[in-house]
Amino acid sequence: MSKPVRIFWRIFFGGFAFVIILLAMLNFGWIGSMPDLDDIENPSASLASQVYAEDGTLMGKYYIEDRINVQYKDISKHIIEALIATEDERFYDHSGIDARSLGRAIFYLGSEGGASTITMQTAKNLFTENWSTKNFILRALQKIKEGIIAIKLERNFTKEEIITLYLNTVAYSDNVYGIRNASKTFFQKEPDRVNVEEAAVLIGMLKGATLYNPRRNPKLSLDRRNTVLNQMVRNNYLDPNQAEILKRQPIELNYKKLDETTGLGPYFRMILGEEMKKWCKENTKNNGDQYDLYRDGLKIYTTINPRMQLYAEEAVAKHMSYMQKLFNTQENIRTGSIWKGFEPILEQAIKQTDRWKNLKKEGLTDEENLRTFHEKVPMRVFAWNNNRGVDTVMTPFDSIKYHKQMLQAGFMVMDPLNGQIKAWVGGIDFKTFKYDHANINTKRQVGSTIKPLLYSLAIEEAGLNPNSPVQDVQQNFGQYGLVPATSKTCTGATIPMAIALAKSRNCASAYIMKQLDNTANNGAKRFVEFLEKCELKTKIDPYPSIALGACEISLIEMMQAYSMFPGRGFNAKPMYITRIEDRNGNVLATFTPQRKEVINDVTAYSVIKMMQGVLTNGTGAGIWGYGLPAGLQMAGKTGTTNNNSDAWFMGYTPQYLAGGWVGCDDRFIRFNSKNGEGGRAAMPIWAYFFNKASADPNCGIDTKLSFVKPEVMSNDIIIDYINGTNQILGGEGEDMGAGTSEDYEIPKNIKPEELGAESDIIIENKKSVPSIPTNTVPKPGPVTPNNNTPKPAADKPKLVLPPPVKKPGGNR
């Protein structure tokens, strides 16, 4: 054998051995990473977790890569045919590597097309996402790895399974992954409903997701679609005549990307996401790893009713846009004088902006940075229009003031029997204002909405009932002074407790607080204990002022507390998740209602009747002007805090409880007129919602249902004094400010050693005097003209209380 021949064979066998060794080293991961057999047999990709409403409607997703898997049977044949015709004509004939395509790619150096098969592209999508490089040698090694993985995939999966894997993992633009998300995003269709031309658009994008995006580059996308249609004709998937007709048609997009700012309940989904993060940390997979909300493809089923959620969002938008127009006409808002004395708040807001932080990083001094906030620049700000925004030119400083002067709202709907949240609105626009005003961390003064809870305790433990006469007079609470702080809102009248609630009389509520215990402050302590029993988690200090709502509580806590009224004495914990499943549909967790009895059903019904009086002829009587169904049974309570900083309305029907709050994030920004009262600022949202929801059969609201009266309750327990209310106090009535725990005056004529003294209101022995006659209404007493605790007039009978209501089975 000649020397040249020996050299040739040495090179040949040496090269062959090198290739074999190289393939072995690549296969076993000795050169770079390589997925093991278990990974290839059980391929996985980052999947978005999905949030579903109670009827199965997809509400939103949590993801890093927006990807949702779909099965082969749920993919249109047009998509599969377009894919094979365009990307891999001999897909069904090769075993992962197409020799003809490989040879063509090597001979023409890739200028006539690549060598990647669908299986190789699947391998790349699943296992080589971090291998991108422009280095020719490294890219060649990566291609070899893709080929090895492709062969292994072909050995472990059918052709249909490989196509499904590919279509589930392929990347589209706009951070969309997988055929299901692509068809939903660009055409609002499930992948099995996609027609031929739509399939050609989606498959055409695979050559260059951004370049051929029909939203960004419609002309290029149209040309690419027609190329795919030609390929389908070439491979006998499409009739040539039909293809010619389709190629003349424009692309008809129906683009809608579901992200954090779109879809139903964005505020709810934000709060749900935080709850799910906690759940993921507390629960582990079979391998011991924690769940990942953004990668593990969890399916979260919620209690949200899509129709109710839609009506709730519409009700907030309808009313708040109107209220903002009124608010903007207020002089101190129109002139900007509202900010006088509050400049430090604006300075703090400036330093919290991204603009300030970014300019600081660039080296600007505080003075230079601040100067930029007073220079006009083009920007987009929130506006009450269909787009919830408008382009304008404004200084960043003015934009901060502009957005802070926007009225905010929180609104929630719940089934009081099981605690299921049906609608959740945390603000006026999630895209601009991310802060949620309905969750447990957002607490505002509740004003008179606290009173039904106080009255419940008084019925349970002080022996009062709706007929019981109470004095609308200022009360002395010893070291805590007088409640309310001044007597100018007190009428001095002796009125039934039902009228006191209907007219939201602060002085009468202070009197009722006094009846809980005759020693100063113990009544307040007992009320705090009762609020804790109602599952309020907020720490409330036992000041007597809490009888007027001078405490801060979240909307969701108030919802739970109020659930005991339509719930016949049972308190229901709010819940919004029913179950959690993994990506394969295996149930990981289920959630059931949690209820407990707080008051008995006689007390609950008594408060219901009184709260119906609030809407009949009390502070909420204006609700009848919103076109609600005549037969709809309703009960509710308005609430307004000092200077109209917070407006509330809590109301319910026999089936659903709903509550709302309205105000500005900064309390000093508020209405200076009656427009800021709960009956005007918050109650209309409730009315708008129930007006729409009660007319929609999908919401299941029965307008013929009535509140259930306990069988043990005699007819003379509840007397309807509401129709005669105007004869006593006159007018619709309005909420009084709640005040704060610090602003209760101590009368100047009371000596320090007398601070612990009882109120000088005379009370007869409660057990020895019969209840107020059922056929009369107490006449109002004289109004005391000074700030001291008023004493009953000499010609007025002393206040007497009826015997306690007999409760079946004791005080439950």
N, C-alpha and C positions, 0 to 999 in steps of 0.2 A: 504494500500500500504506500503510495507516494506521500510525501510530506504534506502537500497541499490538501490531499484528501483527508489525512489524519487531522489536520487543523480544522477542516470543515466539520468533521464529525465531533471533534472536541467542542467546537463552538455550538454545534447543534444540540448535543446532549447536555452540555453545560447550560445552555440557554433554557432547554427543556426543564432541567433540574431546578434552575433558578425560578422559572415560572411556577413549578410545582411547589417549591419551598415558599415563594411569595404568596401563592394562593392559600397555602396552609397557614402561614403567619397571619394573613388577613382574616382568614376564616376563624381562627382561634383568638383573634383580638390581640395578637402580639405586636401588630403595627396599628396603632390607633384603636378606637373602641369598636366593638362589634356586639350586637345584641345576642344574648344566649338563646338557646332553643325554646326555653319557657316563654321568653318575650315574643319570639316569632310565632309560637303556637297560640299565644294569647295577646295579640297586639292591642295596644291602647293608645289613645290620643287624648290630649286635654279637651274636656267636654264642658260646655257651659251648663251651670245649674239653672233649672227652669222653675218659674213660679206660676202656679195655676190657680185660677179662681174656683169657686165652689162648683161651677158647671163645666169645668175642664178648659175654660178659655185661658190661653197663654197670656199672662200679664206682663212678664218681663224675664230677664235672664241676668245671671251674674257670671262674668267670664273674663279671662285674659284673652283667649281666642274664642270668638263667637262661633262655636261648633256644636251641632246637635246631630246625633246619629239617626239614620233611617234604614229600614230593611229593604232588601232587593225588591220584594213584591210591591213596595210602596214607591217605586221609581218608575216613571213613565218609560215605555219602550222607546219613545223618540229620543230621550236623553241617552239611553244605552246605545242605540244605533248611531246617533250622532257622534258619540264618544269613540266607538270602535272605528267608524269610517274615517274619522279625523286623526286620531292619535295612534291607532294600532290595528291596521287592516287584517293582520294575520294573528290576532289575539287568541283565537280559538285553536290555532295550529301549532303554536310554539309552547315551550315549557319554561317561560320566564325570560329567555333571551332570543331575539329574532336574528338569526344568522344573516339573512339577506340585508336587513337594515344595518346590522353591525358592519358588514363588509362595505356597504355603500358609504357609511359614515367615515370609515377608515380611508377608503379610496379617494373620496372627495373632501376629506378633512372637515366634514360636517356641513359643507356648503349646500348640499342637496338634502339636508334633513338629518336629524339625530338618530341615535340607535336605541333610545330609551323606549321600552315597552310600557304598557299600562302597569304591568307587575313591577317593573323597575321603578317607575314613578311612585307607585304605592310604597315600595321599600324606602324610597327617599323621604316621602311624606311622613312615614311612621318612625323611622329610625335614624335618619341622617339630617335632621333639621339644622344642625349646627356645623355642617360640613362645607358650607358655601366658601369657595375660594377661587381666585383668578389664576393661581399657580397651576401650570399645565400638568406637571408631574403629580402634584397632590390631587388634582381633579381626576387624573387617570386612575389613581389608586382608589379614589372614591367611587368611580364608575365600576371598577372591578368589585368593590364591596356591594354596591347596589345589585350587581348581577348575581353575586353569591346569595344575598338575602332573597332576591327574586326567585331563584331556584328553590330555596327552602320554602318560600311562600307557596309556590306551585305544588310542592309535595304535601303541604298541610291544608290547603284550601281548594275549593272548587273555583271554577272560573267566575261563577256568579258571586261568590263570596269575595273574590279579589276585586271585582268591579265595585261591589258595595263598599269595601274598605277604601278604595281609591276615591270614590265620589264623596265619601264621608270625611275625608281628610284633605281634599284638595283646597288650596287657598284661592279666594277671590279677593277683590279689593274692598276697601271700606271696612277692613278688619272682620270680614265675613269668611267663614270656613264651612265647607261641606255643601252638598247640593241642596239640602233642605233649607238651610238658611239663605242660600243664594236665591232659590226660587221664591221664598217668602219675602225676601228683601226687595228684589227687583220686579216681581210680578204679583206679589201677595197671593201666591198659590202654593198648595202642597205639591211636592215633586211628582206625584202621580197624576196631577191635573194639567201639567205643562203640555202645550201643543208643540207641533213640529218647529215652527219658527222661533218660539221661545226657547226650546231646547237648543236650537242652533246658536242663539245668542249666548246662552250660558256655557255651552261647550266651546264656543269661539273665544270666550274670555280666558280660557286655560292657556292659550299661547302667550298671553300678556294681560294679566288681570287688570292692571291700571290702564294700559294702553288701549285696550278694547272694552273699557267700562262704558256702557251705553249712556250713563248719566253724564260722564265727563267728556267723552269723545264719541258722540252719536254717529258721525260719518264713518270713522274707522270701524266702529262696532258694526255698522250696517254692512260694510264691505266684508268684514270677517264673517258675519253671519251668512252671507251669500256664498262665501267660500266653503263653509261647512255644508250648506245645502247642496252644493256641487259635489262634494265628497260623498254625501249620502246617495246622490244619483249614481255616481260612479260605482258604488258598492251595492247597488240594487236595493237600497232601503227606501228610495223615494222615486216616484214617477217624475220623469223630466218635465212634463207639462205642468204638473202641480208645483214643481220647484220654480218654474218660470213665473207662475202666478204669485208665489210666496215672496220671491225676490223683489217684486215690484211694490210690496207692501212696506210701510214704515215700521219701525220698532215702536210698539205701544207699551211703554213702561208704566208700572204702578209702584213707584219706588217709595218704600217706607222702612226706615231702619229702626228697629226696636232697641233703644238704648236707655240709659238711666233717666233721661229727661222726657222720654216719650212713653206711650202706653198708659194703661190704667194705673192709678194709684202710685205715682212716683214717690211721694212722701212715705206712703205705707211700705213700699219696697225697700226704701232706705232703712227704715226702722227694722223691717224683717231681716234685712241683710246683717245688721248688727246682732240681732238675736241668733241668726244662723251661725255667725262666726263663733259665738259663745258655745253653741251646740257642737260645732265641729271640734272645738278644743276639748270638750268634755266627753266626746265619743270617739272610739277608735275602730279601725277596720280589723279584719281577721289577722292581718299581719302585724298589728300593733300600731300602725301609723295613724295619725289623726286624719280626719276627713278634711278635704280642701274644697271650700265652697266654689272656688273659681276654676277648678280643674276636674273634679270628680263627677260631674254630670248628675248631681242630686236633683230629684224631683220633689218640689215642695208644694203641697196642696193646702190651700188656705180657705178661709171662711168667707172671703169677699164675694159679694153678689155683684157681678159686672154692671147690671142695670142700675142698682142702687149707687154704686160707685160713680157711675157716669152722672146720675142725677145730683149726687152730692157735689161733684166738681162743678156742674152747671149752676147749682144754687149758689155756691160760694162766688163764682165768677159774676153771676147776674147781680147779686146784691152788693158785692164789694166794689164793682165798677161804679155803681150808682153812688155808694157811700163816699167813694174817693172824690167824685165830682163835687159833692156837698162839702167835703172836708177841704178841698182846694180853694173854695170860696171864703173860707174862714179867714178873717183879716190877718191874724198872726201867722198863718201859713202862707197866705198870699204875699205878705210883705217880708217874710223871713224873720220877723221879730220873735218867733217862737224860740230861736236859738240864743237870744240874749241871756247871758249868764250861764250858758251851757257849752261854751267854747271848748272846754277841756274834753268833752265827749267827742267833738269833731276831731280834735287833735289826736285822740286815741284811735279813732276810726281810720284816720289817714295812715297812721303807723302800722295798722293791721292789714293794709292793702298789699297785694302782690307788687303793684307799681312801686310803692315806697321801698319794699324789701329788695327788689331788683336794682333800683337806682342806688341803693346803699352798697350793693355788691359791686357796682361799677365805680365806686369811690366818691360819689357826691356827698357833700356835707349836708347836714340837716337843713341848713338855710337854703342851699341850692336845690335840694330835693323838694322842700316846701314850695319853692318858687314855681316849680313845674306844675304843681297842683292848682295854680291860679292862671294857667295858660290854656286857652281854648284848644281842644283837639277833637277830631271826628270820633264819634263813639256810638254805640248802640245801647239804649237804655230801655228799661221795662216801660210798657204802656198798655193801657186797657184797650187793645184792638185784637183782631183775629190772630195776629202773629205774636202777640204779647211782647212787642218790641217795636222801636222806631229808631231810625238812624238820625243823628243830630250832631250839632257842634256845641260842646259844653266844656267847662273846666272840670277836671276830676273832683275838685272841691265841691262844686255845685252838684255834681252827680251823686256824691255821698249824701248831701242833704236831701236831694230829690228822692233817693231810694229809702232813706230813713223816715221820710214823711209819708211813706206808703202804709195804709192800714193793712194789717195782717189778720188772719183768721185761722181758727182750728174748728173742725167739724167732724163728728163721728156718729155712726149709726150702729146699734147693737141689738141683738136678740136678748132681752133681759132674762129669759128662762134658761138659757144655756151659756150665755156670755159670748157668743160668736159675734165678732166684729163683721159687719156687712159693708161698711164704707168708712174710709179714713182719708180725710183731707187735712194736711198739716200746714198749708199756707196758700198764698194766692198764685204762686208760679214757681215750680221747683227749679226751672232752668236758671232763674235769677236769684231766688231766695231759697237757699237750701235748709234754713233752720225750720225744724218741725215744731208746731205749736200744739200738738195733740198728745205727744208722748209723755211719759212719766217724769222726764227731766225738765219739762217746761212748766213752771208753776207761776200762777198769777192769783191775785186776790179774787176771791169768789163772790164777795158781796152777798146779796140776799139769797143766792142759791143755796147757802148753808142752812137757811131757816127751816125747810122741810125736814132736814135731819134733826135739828134741835126740837122741832115740834113732835117728831116721832118719839124721841126720848122722853119728852114731857108727858106724852100720852102713856107710854110704857111704865114710867116710874113715878110721875108726879100726880097721877090720877086725873089728868085733864082729858077733855075730849073736844071735838070741834065746836060744841055749844058752850064750852066753859067761858065765863066772862074773864077777861084779862084787862089790865089797866094800861092804857097807852100813855105812860108817864115815865119820866126819867128815873133811873135807879141808882142807888148809892151802893158801891161795892167796896166800901172801906178804903183800904190803902190804894186801891186802883181808881178811886174817884167815882165820877158819875158816868153812866152809860145810858144814852149817848152823851157826847161831850157837852152839848148844849140842849136846852129844852125847847128851842124854837120849833122843832119838828114834832113835838109831842102835842097831842090834842087834849090830853087829860081825860079822854072818854073811857068809859068802861064798855068794852065791845066783845063779842064772841071771838074765840080764837080763830075761827074760820075766816072772819073778816080781817083780822090782824094779818093773816097770811096773804089773803087776796090783795089787800092794800099795802102789803110789805111794810108794816109799821115797825120801825126800829125800836121805838120806846116799848111797845108791847113785847117785842122779842127779848129785850133786856129784862122785862118783868118775868117772862117765861123762864129765862135762864135763872132768875133768882129763885124760882119755885123748885129748882132741882135740889137745892140745899140752902138752908137758912143761915149758913155760916159763909162768910165772905170767901169767894174764890173756889170753894169746894164744888159748886155747881159747874164751874168751868172745867175743873179737873174731871168731873164725872162725864162731861160732854166730850172731852178729849179721849177718855177711855172708850166711849161709845163710837167715836170716829175711828178709833183703832179697831174696834170690833167690826166696823164696816169695811175693814181691810185698807184703809188709807195708810199708805206707807210714809207719807210726809210727816216730819216731826212738827207738831203744833204745840205752841206754848199755851198754857191754861190761863190766858187773860180773859176776863169777861167780854172783851170786845169781839171775841170769836162768835158771839151770838149774832153779830151783824155781818160776819164774813170777813173780818180783818185778819185773814190768814191766807196763805198762798198754797194752792192745791192744783194739781194737774188735771187736765180734762179727762184723761182716761181713768183717773182715780174717782172723779166725780161720777163718771159713768157707772163704775162698779157700785158706788154708794147708792146711787139712785135706782139701781136695778132691783132693790128690795121692794119698791112700791108696785110696779107692774108684776114683779115676781112673787107677789103675795107673801112678802116677809122674808124671802130667800135672796141672799146676796150672791150674785154670779160673777166669778172672776173673768175679766175679759180674756178671750182666747182668739187667735187668728191663724193657727196652724192645726190642721186635722191629722196629717201624716207626712212622713218623709220617706222617700224611696231612693234606692241607689240607681245607677244608670241602667241596670237590668230589670228594674221593677220590683226588687225585693224590698219589703217594708222594713225600715230601720227603726222607726218610732211612730207611735200613735198618741194622740192627745184627746182627752175627754173632758167634758165640762166639770167644773168644780163649784159647788154651791154649798151654802150654809145658811141656817136660819138666824136672822139677826133680830127681827121683830115678829110679832104674830100677825096673822092675816087680818085681824080686826083693826089693828093699828095701821097696817098698810092701806087698807080700804079707807079708813078715816082720813089719812093724808091724801089719798087719791081724790076723794071728794073735795077736800079743801083746795087742792091744786087745780081741780076743775073750776073752782070758783075764781082762781087767779085769771083764768082765760074767759070766764063768763062776764065778770064785771070788775076785774082787778087790773093789775099792772100789765097783764098780757091780753087784755080784751081786744087790742088792735089786730090780733091774729085772724079775726073773722073777716078782715078786709082783703085777704089774699086768696079768696076763691077756693078754700078747702072744701071737700065734700061735706054736705050738710049732716050726714049720718056718722061721720068719723068721730069716735070718742077720743078725747084728748085731755091731757092734764099737763101742767107745766109750771115753771117758775122762772121769772126774770131775775137778773142780778146786775147791779151797777155799783162800782166802787167809787171812792172819793174822786171828785173832779172828772168823772167819766173816763178814767184811765183804762178800765176793764169793763166790757159789756158781755153779759152771759145770757144764755137761755138754755134751760134743761127741760125737755118735754118728752112725753111718751104716749103711745096708744096701747091698747091691750096686747099688741104684738111686738112693737118695736120701741126702743128708747133711742133718742138722739140728743146730742148736746153740742152747743157751739160757743165759741169765745171770739171776740173781736177787739182789737186794740192795736197800738203801735208797739214795737219792740222797746222803745224808750218811753217810759211812763209819762214823762212830762209833755210828750207830743200826744194831744188828745183833743176831743171835741170840747168846746166851751158852751155847748147848748144841749138841749134835750135830745138832739140827734145821737148823742153818745150813750144814751140809756139802753139797757138790755133789750127793752121792748122795741126799740127802733134799730139799733145797730146789730143785734144778734138774732132776735126772734124771726125776722123775715127769711133768713137762710133755712131755718127749720120749716117754715111754711112753704117756701118754694120747693124744698125737697119732697115733702109729703104730698104736695099738690101733684107733682109729676109721678112719684112712686105709686101713689094710691090708684092712679089711672092706668098703670101698666100691670097686666096680669102676671108678668114674669117676676114681679116683686112680691106677689102673694099677699097683699094687704087687703084684709076683709073689712070694709067700711061699715059693716053691720054688727061687728062684734062689740060687746060691752065689757066693762070691767066686772069681774066676778065678785059678787057680794057674799061674804061668809055666811053660811047657814045659821050660825049661832048668833048673828048680829041682829038685834031687834030694830024695827023700823024707826024708832024714835032716837036712835043714837046720832044719826046724821040729820040735821035740820038745815034746809036750804035758806041761809040768810043772805045769800049773795044777791038776790034780786032786790033786796032792800038796802043794799050797801050804800047806794048813793044818798039815801035818806040819812045815813049816819055820818059818813065822811065826805061824800060828794065826789063827783068826777071819777075818771079812770084810775087815778092814783099814779104815783111814780116812785121808782126806787130811790132810796136815800143812800148817800155815800156810806161806805163801811167804816171809814176811818182807819186808824192804825192803833197798835197797842200802846203807843206813847202819847196820844193826843187827848186823853180823857182827863177833864179838869177836876180838880179838887175844890169844892166850894170854899170861898174865902172865909165864910162864917163858921166853918168846921175846924175845931181845934185839933192839933196833932194827936192828942190822946184819944180823940173820938174817931179816929180813922177806921178802927175795927168795928164800929157800931153797925147795927142792922139798918136797913132802910126803914124809914118811919111810915111806910105804908102799912095800914092795919089789915090784918087778915084774920077772919073768924076761923073757928074750929072747922076744918074741912069736912069732917065726918058727920057733923051734927046738922048740917044745912042741906036741904035738897038742891038738886041742880036747877039751873035757870029754867023757867017755864018754857015749854016748847012752842007756845003760840005768841010769844012776845019777843021784841028786839030791845035790848037795853038802850036807854037813851044816853047820849054822850054827856059827860060831866064837864065842868068848866075847865078851861085851859089856864094853867098857872102862869102868871106873867113873868116869873123870874127863873133863874138858872138853878135854884135849889130844888131838892126833891119835893115834888108837889104832894100835898096831903089831900085826902078825899074831902070834898066839900061837906059842910055840916048837914046840908039837906039831902045829901046823896047817901043811899044805903051803902054800908061797908061791903067790900068785895067778898063774895063767897064763892067757893069752888064746889063743884058737884062731886059726888062719890066716884071713886075710880071705876073705870069700865071693867066689868068682870071678864077675864080672859080665859078661854077654854084651856084646861090643862095647865093652868098656871102661866107665869111669865116665861115664854120660851125664848 
